[in-house]
């Protein structure tokens, strides 16, 4: 595949995967928050609602603060604005208490030891996302901040000194509405009865008859909550050091790139069914399990919308890319196959044409040579030179005829036009007829034939093809045998097979050339007798013809000791 096209598609997938989908991600965040929620109570935080309505004997909210302080809490948080000067003046005694944190509309948050306040904050209740849901709390340089209250009292208790507070923090909600311990105070006399466990706790106050923001509810990822309860979750998040970590943009892009490359690899190098199964099953596994484990145990939130988009987009783009590539490749292969077929057809036609055209003049030459030979035999004193020329013409004609026959047989094999014309034959007679034709060639090297035939029953075989096999094997034996040697031909019957062996005493076959013996155009090169002529098709055709009969051919050789070729033919007609 082309690198440029591959990289272009990777970049397209990345760009499409970065499509803004914050609204969808916010909804998924809420669902994942509910799935990972701890559903436990924070024992060190207590929500206290103070009733000062017409039915309550408690006339002023400020009356209850001194009574709560008697229970020895860790700190009392008054989260709303105290903008009434009269109330502010009447409450000075407890508002300056070291354990009381409060907010004023026109004043910064107050605490008894200002030296612990490193910056001045103006209080902004909560940070809401575009859909109105509270998921984060922020602190920034503009002094509008929902973390100021917590930050100040944490400074006081020295809890925050080893905790990094970022400008934007995700709230780790402990549970749904009602998770924190809550109690109600209607009078100063029932504090101990209604709220008996305030000692060493962080008290977050709420006021029932306060007609303001603090008496409403706000949407959160796990349900509608009162502001005081949201504030309690923020406090819990910080003091327990469980602020959620939302992966930065560079890490987000890195994961998207890894997903895209992963999908591309499987789609390109694996079958469609396997790649689809792996990609989508792994995608579901990552979304529902791996990412949730990071969220639940390590408080790391990995957004999944863009991850899902990356998986789907990569699958669609690279599947289309692969199909287009395969279609192009198939088209090229088809064209190549068609061209190859045309070339093979042209080659077959050429071989057939040339071979058939050559057979006619060869037959004429052969006829003329035989006529001259017969006329020479009739003469009383034939010329030795004429006899030599006639013998040469005859031998070369036979050799050329053998070449043409081999080429024609190869053409028939490649066009799958070879058929068996079986008939009942005596294999010993077929061998004897072959030896008669080959005897004149053997006499040129003073080679004698020795036969060891067992009496055999007739077998069903194609006489013409078996003659070609024998001619090829005997011709090879003569070519590679030294002068004044012999060739042994033997037949036996064993295990429903007839064994025909041709043994010579030539130089044998070198080990490195043994694997080439039955290959097309394979010949033994550079023997002690030189490099005998031949097409290199004899053994290839012989093996094909014997296999066509249901038999097999094999050989044994030893360098400088000779070679024995044996072919087996089944006795019964299968």
C-alpha positions in Angstrom: 0.0 0.0 0.0 1.2 3.5 -0.8 2.6 5.3 2.2 1.2 8.7 1.2 -2.4 7.4 0.9 -2.0 5.6 4.2 -0.8 8.7 6.1 -3.5 10.8 4.4 -6.2 8.5 5.7 -4.7 8.4 9.2 -4.9 12.2 9.3 -8.5 12.2 8.1 -9.4 9.7 10.8 -7.7 11.9 13.4 -9.4 15.1 12.3 -12.8 13.5 12.2 -12.2 11.9 15.6 -11.6 15.3 17.1 -15.1 16.6 16.3 -16.4 18.5 19.4 -18.9 16.3 21.2 -18.9 17.8 24.7 -22.7 17.6 25.2 -22.7 13.9 24.5 -19.6 13.4 26.6 -21.2 15.3 29.5 -24.2 12.8 29.4 -21.8 9.8 29.3 -19.8 11.3 32.1 -22.9 11.3 34.3 -23.6 7.7 33.5 -20.0 6.6 34.2 -20.0 8.6 37.4 -23.1 6.7 38.5 -21.4 3.4 37.6 -18.3 4.1 39.5 -19.9 5.8 42.5 -18.7 4.6 45.9 -22.1 4.7 47.6 -20.5 5.2 51.0 -20.9 8.0 53.5 -18.3 10.5 54.5 -18.2 10.2 58.3 -16.2 13.4 58.8 -18.7 15.7 57.0 -22.2 16.6 58.4 -25.0 18.6 56.7 -27.0 20.6 59.2 -30.2 22.4 58.2 -31.3 25.3 60.4 -35.1 26.1 60.4 -36.0 29.7 61.4 -39.6 29.8 59.9 -42.7 31.1 61.7 -43.5 27.7 63.2 -40.0 27.3 64.7 -39.1 28.7 68.1 -35.7 29.6 66.7 -35.9 33.3 65.9 -32.5 34.0 64.5 -30.0 31.8 62.7 -27.1 33.3 64.6 -28.6 31.8 67.8 -27.6 28.3 66.8 -23.9 28.8 65.9 -22.7 29.2 69.5 -24.6 26.0 70.5 -23.1 24.0 67.7 -19.6 25.2 68.7 -20.2 23.6 72.1 -20.3 20.2 70.3 -16.6 20.8 69.3 -16.8 20.4 65.5 -13.7 20.7 63.3 -15.1 23.6 61.5 -18.5 25.2 60.7 -19.0 26.4 57.1 -21.6 29.1 56.4 -21.7 29.1 52.6 -24.1 31.9 51.9 -23.6 35.6 51.9 -24.0 37.6 55.1 -24.9 41.0 53.8 -27.1 42.2 56.6 -25.1 44.7 58.7 -27.2 44.1 61.7 -26.7 40.4 61.5 -23.1 40.9 60.9 -22.7 43.0 63.9 -24.7 40.7 66.2 -22.7 37.7 65.0 -19.3 39.1 65.4 -18.6 37.0 68.5 -18.9 33.7 66.7 -18.0 34.8 63.2 -14.5 35.5 64.5 -14.3 32.1 66.0 -11.4 30.1 64.7 -13.7 27.2 63.7 -16.2 29.3 61.7 -15.8 30.1 58.0 -18.3 32.5 56.4 -18.8 34.6 53.4 -19.8 38.3 52.9 -21.3 39.7 49.7 -19.0 42.8 49.7 -16.1 41.3 51.6 -13.7 38.4 51.0 -14.1 35.2 52.9 -13.2 35.7 56.5 -11.2 33.5 58.8 -9.8 34.2 62.3 -6.2 34.1 61.1 -5.8 36.2 58.0 -2.1 35.4 57.8 -3.1 32.0 56.5 -5.0 33.6 53.5 -2.5 33.9 50.7 -4.9 35.6 48.3 -8.2 37.4 48.4 -11.2 35.6 46.9 -14.6 36.9 46.1 -17.1 34.0 46.4 -18.9 32.6 43.3 -21.0 29.6 44.4 -20.5 26.9 41.7 -19.2 26.4 38.2 -21.9 25.1 35.8 -21.2 23.6 32.4 -23.2 24.6 29.3 -26.0 22.2 30.2 -26.3 23.7 33.7 -24.8 20.6 35.4 -22.2 21.1 38.2 -19.2 18.8 37.5 -16.2 20.9 38.3 -15.0 23.6 40.7 -12.6 26.3 39.6 -10.1 28.7 41.0 -8.6 31.4 38.9 -6.8 34.7 39.0 -10.0 36.8 38.6 -11.0 36.1 42.2 -14.3 34.5 41.1 -14.1 31.1 42.6 -16.0 28.3 44.0 -13.0 26.7 45.7 -12.2 29.7 47.9 -14.2 28.6 50.8 -12.6 25.1 50.9 -9.1 26.4 50.1 -9.2 28.8 53.0 -10.3 26.4 55.7 -7.9 23.8 54.3 -5.1 26.3 54.6 -6.1 26.8 58.1 -6.0 23.0 58.9 -2.9 22.6 56.8 -4.5 19.8 54.8 -3.9 21.4 51.4 -0.2 22.1 51.8 0.8 18.9 50.1 -2.1 18.9 47.7 -1.8 20.5 44.3 -5.0 22.6 43.6 -5.4 23.2 39.9 -7.4 26.0 38.3 -10.0 23.5 37.2 -10.9 20.4 39.3 -13.5 17.7 38.7 -15.7 16.9 41.7 -15.5 13.3 42.9 -19.1 12.8 44.0 -19.2 10.4 46.9 -22.8 9.3 46.1 -26.3 10.3 45.1 -28.4 12.9 47.0 -28.7 12.0 50.6 -25.3 10.2 50.9 -24.0 12.7 53.6 -25.3 12.5 57.1 -28.0 15.2 57.6 -29.8 16.6 60.5 -32.3 19.5 61.2 -32.2 22.1 64.0 -35.4 23.9 64.9 -34.4 25.3 68.3 -31.4 25.7 70.5 -32.8 23.1 72.8 -33.0 20.2 70.3 -29.4 20.4 68.9 -28.1 17.6 71.0 -31.2 15.5 70.4 -31.4 16.0 66.6 -27.7 16.3 65.9 -25.9 14.3 68.5 -22.7 13.5 66.5 -21.1 16.8 65.6 -17.8 16.4 67.4 -14.7 16.6 65.1 -16.8 17.0 62.0 -16.9 19.5 59.2 -20.4 21.1 59.5 -21.9 22.5 56.4 -24.9 24.7 57.3 -28.0 25.3 55.2 -31.0 27.6 56.0 -34.5 26.6 55.2 -36.2 30.0 55.0 -33.4 31.6 53.1 -35.1 32.8 49.9 -32.0 32.6 47.7 -29.9 30.4 45.6 -28.8 28.2 48.6 -32.3 27.0 49.1 -32.7 25.6 45.6 -31.3 22.4 43.8 -28.8 22.1 41.0 -28.3 19.3 38.5 -25.2 17.1 39.1 -24.0 13.9 37.3 -25.7 11.8 39.8 -28.9 13.7 40.4 -30.4 17.0 41.7 -28.6 18.3 44.8 -28.8 21.2 47.2 -25.9 23.6 47.0 -24.8 22.7 50.5 -24.5 19.1 49.5 -22.6 19.9 46.4 -20.2 22.0 48.6 -19.8 19.0 50.9 -18.8 16.9 47.9 -16.2 19.5 46.9 -14.8 19.5 50.4 -14.7 15.7 50.4 -12.9 15.6 47.1 -10.2 17.9 48.4 -9.6 16.6 51.9 -9.6 13.0 50.6 -7.2 14.0 47.8 -9.5 12.3 45.2 -9.8 15.0 42.6 -10.7 13.5 39.3 -7.9 13.7 36.7 -9.2 14.5 33.2 -6.5 13.5 30.7 -4.9 16.5 28.9 -5.4 17.2 25.3 -2.0 15.8 24.1 -2.7 12.4 25.9 -6.2 12.4 24.3 -4.7 12.8 20.8 -2.1 10.2 21.6 -4.8 7.6 22.5 -6.8 8.5 19.4 -3.8 8.0 17.2 -3.1 4.7 18.9 -6.7 3.6 18.3 -6.6 4.6 14.7 -3.3 2.8 14.0 -4.5 -0.3 15.8 -7.7 -0.4 13.7 -5.7 0.3 10.5 -3.3 -2.5 11.2 -6.0 -5.1 11.8 -8.2 -4.0 8.9 -5.3 -4.1 6.4 -3.5 -7.3 7.5 -6.4 -9.5 8.7 -9.6 -10.8 7.2 -12.6 -8.6 7.5 -14.4 -10.9 9.9 -11.4 -11.1 12.3 -10.7 -7.4 12.1 -14.3 -6.5 12.7 -14.5 -8.8 15.7 -11.3 -7.7 17.2 -11.9 -3.9 16.7 -15.5 -3.8 18.0 -15.1 -6.3 20.8 -11.9 -4.6 22.0 -13.6 -1.2 21.6 -16.5 -2.3 23.8 -14.1 -3.9 26.3 -12.0 -0.7 26.5 -15.1 1.5 26.9 -17.0 -0.6 29.4 -14.1 -2.1 31.4 -10.6 -0.7 31.0 -11.5 2.9 30.9 -13.9 2.4 33.8 -11.2 0.7 35.9 -9.0 3.8 35.4 -11.9 6.0 36.4 -13.0 3.9 39.4 -9.6 3.1 41.0 -7.2 5.8 39.7 -9.7 8.7 39.3 -8.5 9.2 35.7 -11.3 10.1 33.3 -10.7 9.2 29.6 -13.4 10.6 27.3 -15.0 7.9 25.2 -17.0 9.8 22.6 -14.0 10.7 20.5 -12.5 7.3 21.1 -15.7 5.7 19.7 -15.8 8.0 16.8 -12.1 7.2 16.0 -12.9 3.4 16.1 -16.0 3.7 13.8 -14.4 6.2 11.4 -11.1 4.2 11.1 -13.1 1.0 10.5 -15.1 2.6 7.7 -12.3 4.5 6.0 -9.7 1.7 6.1 -12.2 -1.0 5.2 -13.1 1.1 2.1 -9.4 1.6 1.5 -8.7 -2.1 1.7 -11.6 -3.1 -0.5 -10.5 -0.5 -3.1 -7.0 -1.8 -2.9 -8.1 -5.4 -3.2 -10.3 -4.5 -6.1 -7.4 -2.8 -7.9 -5.1 -5.8 -7.1 -7.7 -8.2 -8.4 -8.1 -6.2 -11.6 -4.4 -6.2 -12.1 -4.1 -9.9 -11.4 -7.0 -10.6 -13.8 -5.2 -8.5 -16.5 -1.9 -10.3 -15.8 -3.7 -13.7 -15.9 -5.3 -12.8 -19.2 -2.0 -11.7 -20.7 -0.3 -14.8 -19.3 -3.1 -16.9 -20.8 -2.7 -15.2 -24.1 1.1 -15.7 -24.1 0.7 -19.4 -23.1 -1.8 -19.9 -25.9 0.5 -18.2 -28.4 3.4 -20.4 -27.1 1.3 -23.5 -27.4 0.1 -22.7 -30.8 3.7 -21.9 -31.9 5.1 -25.1 -30.4 2.3 -27.1 -32.0 2.7 -25.4 -35.4 6.5 -25.7 -35.5 6.5 -29.3 -34.2 4.0 -30.5 -36.7 5.6 -28.7 -39.5 9.0 -30.2 -38.6 7.7 -33.7 -38.4 6.9 -33.8 -42.1 10.4 -33.0 -43.4 12.0 -35.2 -40.7 9.8 -38.1 -41.8 10.9 -37.5 -45.4 14.6 -37.5 -44.4 14.1 -40.6 -42.4 12.4 -42.4 -45.3 15.2 -41.3 -47.7 17.8 -42.5 -45.2 16.1 -45.9 -44.9 15.9 -46.2 -48.7 19.6 -45.4 -49.1 20.4 -47.9 -46.3 18.4 -50.6 -48.1 20.0 -49.9 -51.4 23.5 -49.9 -49.8 22.7 -53.3 -48.3 21.9 -54.6 -51.7 25.3 -53.6 -53.1 28.1 -56.1 -53.0 30.8 -53.6 -51.9 29.1 -50.7 -50.1 31.2 -47.6 -49.5 32.2 -47.1 -45.8 31.8 -43.4 -46.1 28.2 -43.7 -47.5 27.4 -46.1 -44.7 28.7 -43.7 -42.1 26.6 -40.8 -43.6 23.5 -42.8 -43.7 23.9 -43.9 -40.1 24.5 -40.3 -39.0 21.4 -39.1 -40.9 19.3 -41.9 -39.3 20.6 -41.2 -35.7 20.2 -37.4 -35.9 16.8 -37.8 -37.4 15.8 -40.0 -34.4 17.2 -37.5 -32.0 15.4 -34.6 -33.6 12.2 -36.7 -33.6 12.7 -37.4 -29.9 13.0 -33.6 -29.1 9.9 -32.8 -31.1 8.0 -35.6 -29.3 9.0 -34.3 -25.9 8.0 -30.7 -26.8 4.6 -31.9 -28.1 4.1 -33.9 -24.9 4.9 -31.0 -22.7 2.4 -28.9 -24.7 -0.2 -31.5 -24.2 0.4 -31.7 -20.5 0.2 -27.9 -20.0 -3.0 -27.8 -22.0 -4.3 -30.8 -20.0 -5.0 -32.8 -23.1 -3.2 -36.0 -22.1 -5.5 -38.9 -21.9 -4.8 -42.6 -21.3 -5.6 -45.1 -24.0 -5.2 -48.3 -22.0 -5.0 -51.8 -23.4 -3.7 -55.1 -22.3 0.1 -55.3 -22.8 3.0 -57.4 -21.9 5.5 -55.1 -20.3 8.5 -57.4 -21.2 7.6 -57.1 -24.9 7.3 -53.3 -24.7 10.8 -53.2 -23.2 12.2 -55.5 -25.9 10.7 -53.4 -28.7 12.3 -50.3 -27.1 15.7 -52.0 -26.9 15.5 -52.9 -30.6 15.1 -49.2 -31.5 17.8 -48.1 -29.1 20.4 -50.8 -30.0 22.0 -48.9 -32.8 22.5 -45.9 -30.5 24.1 -48.2 -27.9 26.4 -49.8 -30.4 28.0 -46.4 -31.2 29.5 -46.6 -27.6 29.9 -50.4 -27.6 27.3 -50.7 -24.9 25.4 -53.9 -24.4 21.9 -54.5 -23.0 21.5 -57.2 -20.3 17.9 -58.2 -19.5 16.5 -59.9 -16.4 12.8 -60.4 -17.0 10.5 -62.4 -14.8 7.4 -63.9 -16.5 4.6 -61.4 -16.0 0.9 -61.3 -16.7 -0.4 -58.7 -19.1 -1.4 -55.3 -17.5 -3.6 -52.5 -18.5 -1.5 -49.5 -19.7 -1.0 -47.0 -22.5 1.6 -48.7 -24.6 2.6 -45.5 -26.4 3.2 -43.5 -23.2 5.1 -46.4 -21.5 7.3 -46.7 -24.6 8.1 -43.0 -24.3 9.0 -43.5 -20.6 11.3 -46.5 -21.5 12.8 -44.6 -24.4 13.6 -41.6 -22.1 15.2 -43.7 -19.4 17.2 -46.0 -21.7 18.4 -43.0 -23.8 19.6 -41.3 -20.5 21.4 -44.5 -19.5 23.2 -44.6 -22.8 24.1 -40.9 -22.8 25.6 -41.1 -19.3 27.2 -44.5 -19.6 30.9 -44.9 -20.4 32.2 -46.7 -23.6 32.4 -50.5 -23.4 29.9 -50.7 -20.5 26.5 -52.4 -20.1 22.9 -51.4 -19.1 20.8 -53.9 -17.1 17.1 -53.9 -17.5 15.0 -56.0 -15.1 11.3 -56.6 -14.3 9.7 -58.1 -11.2 6.3 -58.2 -9.6 5.8 -57.3 -5.9 2.8 -56.2 -3.8 0.5 -55.8 -6.8 3.0 -53.6 -8.6 5.3 -54.4 -11.5 8.8 -53.0 -11.0 10.8 -52.0 -14.1 14.5 -51.1 -13.4 17.1 -49.6 -15.7 20.6 -49.7 -14.2 23.7 -48.0 -15.7 27.3 -47.9 -14.5 28.0 -44.2 -15.3 29.3 -41.4 -13.1 26.1 -41.2 -11.0 24.3 -38.0 -10.1 26.0 -35.3 -7.9 24.3 -34.7 -4.6 23.6 -31.0 -5.3 21.8 -31.8 -8.5 19.5 -34.6 -7.1 16.6 -32.1 -6.2 16.6 -31.0 -9.9 16.1 -34.5 -11.4 12.3 -34.5 -12.1 12.0 -30.7 -12.7 11.1 -29.3 -16.1 14.2 -28.7 -18.2 16.4 -30.1 -15.4 19.6 -31.9 -16.6 22.7 -33.3 -14.9 25.5 -30.8 -15.8 29.3 -31.2 -16.3 29.8 -35.0 -15.7 33.0 -36.7 -16.5 31.5 -37.5 -19.9 30.8 -33.8 -20.6 27.4 -32.3 -20.8 25.2 -34.6 -22.8 22.6 -33.0 -25.1 18.9 -33.1 -24.4 15.8 -31.0 -23.7 15.7 -31.7 -20.0 12.1 -32.9 -20.3 12.7 -36.7 -20.3 12.4 -37.4 -16.6 9.7 -34.7 -16.1 7.5 -36.4 -18.8 8.3 -39.9 -17.5 7.2 -39.0 -14.0 4.0 -37.4 -15.3 3.1 -40.5 -17.5 3.9 -43.0 -14.7 1.8 -41.0 -12.1 -1.0 -40.8 -14.7 -1.0 -44.6 -14.6 -1.2 -44.6 -10.8 2.4 -45.6 -10.2 5.5 -43.8 -9.3 9.1 -43.5 -10.3 12.3 -43.4 -8.2 16.0 -43.7 -8.4 19.1 -44.7 -6.6 22.5 -43.2 -7.4 26.0 -43.3 -6.1 28.8 -41.1 -7.5 31.2 -43.0 -9.7 29.1 -46.2 -9.4 26.1 -45.6 -11.6 22.4 -44.9 -11.3 19.3 -47.1 -11.2 15.9 -45.8 -12.2 12.8 -47.8 -11.2 9.2 -47.2 -12.1 6.2 -49.1 -10.6 3.0 -49.8 -12.5 -0.1 -51.2 -10.7 -1.1 -54.7 -11.8 -4.8 -54.1 -11.3 -6.7 -51.4 -13.2 -7.8 -48.8 -10.7 
